[in-house]
Amino acid sequence: MESVRQEQGVEWIREQIAAERRELAEVFAGFTAEQWESPSLCEGWRVREVAAHQSTGFRHSTARTVWELARSGGSIHRMADRVARRDAALLTDRELSAAMADHADHPWRPPVGGRIAALAHDAVHGLDITVALGLAPRLPLPRAAALLGAVSARSVRFFGARLDGVRMRATDLEWSYGQGRSVVEGRAEHLLLVAYGRRVPRGLLTGEGAALFAWGG
């Protein structure tokens, strides 16, 4: 993990963001109509809504975002939900795919967290889609390691992950988080989802606490 942290210069993270967006665009381009309409790991959102949300920061100016936020009573969550649903209905499958590739080098970042947060936004939402659809693991380990290395008590609280009494441990790289007695083991990308408040399909995690984070359980 230390070598990964040392590698995380600004340019490396920027390259990873661009690569993540291009890779997701390629995945999206191969979706069937049924897959676009399938549920994601984001509660209440289909694959379409997640893809629309991912590119909102590229397609909307800062002024437009502030206006949308005001329309939503100042609630970021209400704004994100409303805009994602609206844009998912307006944009075609091809437009949703192209938005990621066309903006691979866009400098958008979340209000807090910097570039690593931008990478996390792209990667976690990408996993919300691919893991829900049962697709093969796709997040490169160095990228997953960088994102797991940024997991903190603050980020866990912000994303509503309930990890009290839990210790997460990756099986495909050297990483663990938490001091609890209830161990949860799995691939790095699946634990990343847990750290961001998601549940994952049954069978992807093992250990005493795995059932706590099972999708639909």
RAHURA-V882545 format. One record per helix or strand of 3 or more residues. SS is the DSSP state (2 for helix, 1 for strand). FROM is the first residue (numbers start at 1). TO is the last residue. If there is no record, write none. Layout:
BEGIN
ss:SS from:FROM to:TO
ss:SS from:FROM to:TO
END
This chain:
BEGIN
ss:2 from:2 to:7
ss:2 from:10 to:29
ss:2 from:33 to:36
ss:2 from:47 to:54
ss:2 from:56 to:59
ss:2 from:62 to:71
ss:2 from:76 to:90
ss:2 from:93 to:102
ss:2 from:114 to:130
ss:2 from:141 to:149
ss:2 from:153 to:158
ss:1 from:166 to:170
ss:1 from:182 to:186
ss:2 from:188 to:195
ss:2 from:210 to:213
END
